[in-house]
Amino acid sequence: MPDSADRFDELVVQLQAIEEALRDLAYDRLQAVADGDDGAAADEKRLLQARRAVERAIHALGGEPAAF
């Protein structure tokens, strides 16, 4: 059975992938805002909030957000 440190490391890797996906989606919504999609601004704000929450979880587990 993996020890707690290994399980934390696995979670950090998964959270880093989620953080990257949220960052990519937020960037796409920002591009939509630039193209005139008014509703995309609210989407981007929610995605940014979610990404920050995931970053906090990564830090809480002792990891660092993925570099981009």
Backbone as a chain_set.jsonl record, in Angstrom:
{"seq": "MPDSADRFDELVVQLQAIEEALRDLAYDRLQAVADGDDGAAADEKRLLQARRAVERAIHALGGEPAAF", "coords": {"N": [[0.85, -1.183, 0.0], [0.614, 2.211, -0.877], [2.414, 4.854, 0.752], [1.436, 7.773, 2.69], [2.776, 10.053, 1.676], [3.323, 9.319, -0.983], [0.717, 9.103, -1.948], [-0.145, 11.733, -1.629], [1.566, 12.958, -3.454], [0.597, 11.828, -5.846], [-1.973, 12.946, -5.892], [-1.261, 15.648, -6.121], [-0.136, 15.689, -8.698], [-2.421, 15.061, -10.214], [-4.04, 17.26, -9.556], [-2.461, 19.313, -10.599], [-2.759, 18.825, -13.328], [-5.468, 19.372, -13.603], [-5.471, 22.063, -12.881], [-4.01, 23.126, -15.006], [-5.755, 22.555, -17.141], [-7.938, 24.156, -16.425], [-6.721, 26.652, -16.638], [-6.216, 26.734, -19.404], [-8.858, 26.681, -20.397], [-9.825, 29.08, -19.318], [-8.23, 30.894, -20.706], [-9.189, 30.468, -23.295], [-11.79, 31.449, -22.958], [-11.219, 34.092, -22.446], [-10.229, 34.868, -24.902], [-12.608, 34.649, -26.297], [-14.04, 36.729, -25.132], [-12.57, 38.888, -26.119], [-13.323, 38.636, -28.715], [-15.859, 39.549, -28.632], [-17.839, 38.173, -27.187], [-20.013, 38.546, -24.761], [-20.916, 37.034, -22.558], [-18.804, 35.402, -21.987], [-16.987, 36.586, -20.286], [-17.919, 36.3, -17.652], [-17.754, 33.544, -17.447], [-14.973, 33.214, -17.643], [-14.143, 34.449, -15.306], [-15.231, 32.742, -13.338], [-13.804, 30.397, -13.944], [-11.2, 31.255, -13.382], [-11.408, 31.664, -10.628], [-11.883, 29.031, -9.795], [-9.487, 27.849, -10.639], [-7.642, 29.123, -8.975], [-8.451, 28.088, -6.52], [-7.767, 25.408, -6.863], [-5.012, 25.703, -7.09], [-4.463, 26.501, -4.46], [-5.076, 24.129, -3.14], [-3.097, 22.456, -4.179], [-0.799, 23.653, -3.09], [-1.39, 23.237, -0.378], [-1.0, 20.541, -0.19], [1.668, 20.372, -0.448], [2.827, 20.758, -2.925], [3.733, 22.374, -6.048], [2.167, 24.62, -8.339], [1.799, 23.699, -11.784], [4.243, 24.762, -14.066], [3.878, 27.154, -16.654]], "CA": [[0.0, 0.0, 0.0], [1.445, 3.412, -0.937], [2.348, 5.676, 1.959], [0.722, 9.046, 2.531], [3.536, 10.965, 0.81], [3.088, 8.907, -2.367], [-0.666, 9.437, -2.298], [-0.175, 13.189, -1.786], [2.232, 13.257, -4.728], [-0.337, 11.47, -6.915], [-3.002, 13.976, -5.91], [-0.667, 16.881, -6.641], [-0.032, 15.535, -10.152], [-3.773, 15.17, -10.768], [-4.478, 18.647, -9.398], [-1.711, 20.121, -11.554], [-3.399, 18.642, -14.635], [-6.736, 20.105, -13.545], [-5.129, 23.491, -12.892], [-3.622, 23.465, -16.378], [-6.969, 22.535, -17.964], [-8.699, 25.359, -16.084], [-5.995, 27.79, -17.217], [-6.47, 26.714, -20.846], [-10.253, 27.072, -20.626], [-9.938, 30.507, -19.02], [-7.616, 31.607, -21.825], [-10.137, 30.389, -24.407], [-12.905, 32.354, -22.684], [-10.687, 35.446, -22.608], [-10.217, 35.122, -26.35], [-13.996, 34.865, -26.7], [-14.372, 38.09, -24.7], [-11.944, 39.781, -27.089], [-14.081, 38.508, -29.961], [-17.174, 40.16, -28.468], [-18.778, 37.319, -26.452], [-20.208, 39.177, -23.453], [-21.081, 36.027, -21.511], [-17.542, 34.712, -21.736], [-16.274, 37.235, -19.175], [-18.359, 35.656, -16.409], [-17.165, 32.196, -17.47], [-13.544, 33.332, -17.369], [-14.01, 34.781, -13.888], [-15.481, 31.503, -12.574], [-12.677, 29.495, -14.176], [-10.058, 31.79, -12.641], [-11.666, 31.382, -9.218], [-11.68, 27.587, -9.609], [-8.054, 27.572, -10.784], [-6.974, 29.569, -7.747], [-8.777, 27.118, -5.467], [-6.953, 24.224, -7.121], [-3.646, 26.085, -6.718], [-4.366, 26.444, -3.0], [-5.054, 22.708, -2.769], [-1.762, 21.959, -4.531], [0.108, 24.168, -2.056], [-1.711, 22.594, 0.883], [-0.438, 19.188, -0.237], [3.111, 20.475, -0.536], [3.293, 20.824, -4.307], [3.784, 23.644, -6.744], [1.4, 24.584, -9.584], [2.577, 23.412, -12.994], [4.751, 25.948, -14.761], [3.358, 27.256, -18.02]], "C": [[0.895, 1.245, 0.0], [1.313, 4.213, 0.364], [1.684, 7.007, 1.643], [1.443, 10.001, 1.59], [3.33, 10.622, -0.662], [1.682, 9.283, -2.82], [-0.811, 10.945, -2.482], [0.439, 13.581, -3.125], [1.319, 12.949, -5.907], [-1.441, 12.513, -7.035], [-2.476, 15.286, -6.477], [-0.571, 16.819, -8.159], [-1.41, 15.686, -10.804], [-4.276, 16.609, -10.69], [-3.735, 19.582, -10.352], [-2.321, 20.014, -12.948], [-4.725, 19.404, -14.69], [-6.482, 21.604, -13.61], [-4.76, 23.949, -14.3], [-4.843, 23.505, -17.304], [-7.823, 23.772, -17.693], [-8.047, 26.604, -16.673], [-6.266, 27.879, -18.719], [-7.892, 27.165, -21.171], [-10.449, 28.567, -20.373], [-9.352, 31.338, -20.159], [-8.553, 31.603, -23.042], [-11.297, 31.36, -24.21], [-12.454, 33.808, -22.817], [-10.622, 35.823, -24.082], [-11.629, 35.374, -26.852], [-14.461, 36.263, -26.3], [-13.814, 39.093, -25.71], [-12.677, 39.764, -28.423], [-15.517, 39.017, -29.821], [-18.204, 39.322, -27.74], [-18.909, 37.847, -25.025], [-20.306, 38.158, -22.309], [-19.787, 35.331, -21.127], [-16.775, 35.315, -20.568], [-16.649, 36.598, -17.84], [-17.787, 34.243, -16.32], [-15.694, 32.245, -17.079], [-13.31, 33.617, -15.891], [-14.218, 33.541, -13.02], [-14.332, 30.524, -12.73], [-11.441, 29.951, -13.417], [-10.209, 31.501, -11.147], [-11.419, 29.896, -8.921], [-10.193, 27.241, -9.696], [-7.293, 27.985, -9.536], [-7.247, 28.613, -6.591], [-7.944, 25.847, -5.633], [-5.491, 24.517, -6.777], [-3.461, 26.026, -5.204], [-4.313, 24.995, -2.517], [-3.682, 22.096, -3.059], [-0.758, 22.394, -3.465], [-0.123, 23.47, -0.72], [-1.14, 21.18, 0.961], [1.073, 19.196, -0.432], [3.678, 20.531, -1.935], [3.35, 22.249, -4.804], [2.915, 23.542, -7.986], [2.321, 24.332, -10.772], [3.018, 24.72, -13.636], [4.179, 25.974, -16.175], [4.213, 28.077, -18.887]], "O": [[1.834, 1.328, 0.792], [0.253, 4.245, 0.989], [1.408, 7.326, 0.486], [0.803, 10.686, 0.793], [3.179, 11.515, -1.496], [1.487, 9.731, -3.95], [-1.516, 11.394, -3.385], [-0.097, 14.427, -3.841], [1.267, 13.718, -6.867], [-1.806, 12.918, -8.139], [-3.175, 15.959, -7.234], [-0.893, 17.795, -8.838], [-1.546, 16.36, -11.825], [-4.868, 17.117, -11.642], [-4.32, 20.541, -10.857], [-2.392, 21.008, -13.671], [-5.058, 20.008, -15.71], [-7.189, 22.33, -14.308], [-5.154, 25.034, -14.73], [-4.949, 24.389, -18.155], [-8.368, 24.368, -18.622], [-8.736, 27.506, -17.151], [-6.516, 28.963, -19.247], [-8.107, 27.935, -22.107], [-11.156, 29.24, -21.124], [-9.914, 32.367, -20.533], [-8.688, 32.614, -23.73], [-11.739, 32.013, -25.155], [-13.227, 34.66, -23.255], [-10.924, 36.955, -24.459], [-11.837, 36.213, -27.729], [-15.194, 36.91, -27.048], [-14.504, 40.032, -26.106], [-12.658, 40.743, -29.168], [-16.303, 38.933, -30.764], [-19.365, 39.725, -27.677], [-18.034, 37.628, -24.187], [-19.818, 38.417, -21.209], [-19.693, 34.737, -20.053], [-15.988, 34.62, -19.925], [-15.783, 36.383, -16.991], [-17.382, 33.798, -15.246], [-15.222, 31.427, -16.288], [-12.377, 33.08, -15.294], [-13.466, 33.315, -12.072], [-13.925, 29.887, -11.759], [-10.711, 29.126, -12.868], [-9.239, 31.134, -10.482], [-10.812, 29.557, -7.905], [-9.697, 26.431, -8.913], [-6.394, 27.271, -9.09], [-6.363, 28.361, -5.772], [-7.472, 25.278, -4.649], [-4.806, 23.655, -6.226], [-2.431, 25.558, -4.718], [-3.577, 24.68, -1.581], [-3.171, 21.306, -2.265], [0.041, 21.585, -2.995], [0.829, 23.147, -0.01], [-0.834, 20.684, 2.046], [1.687, 18.138, -0.567], [4.884, 20.369, -2.121], [3.055, 23.198, -4.078], [2.907, 22.498, -8.638], [3.491, 24.714, -10.752], [2.24, 25.669, -13.73], [4.02, 24.931, -16.808], [3.906, 28.255, -20.066]]}, "num_chains": 1, "name": "protein.A"}
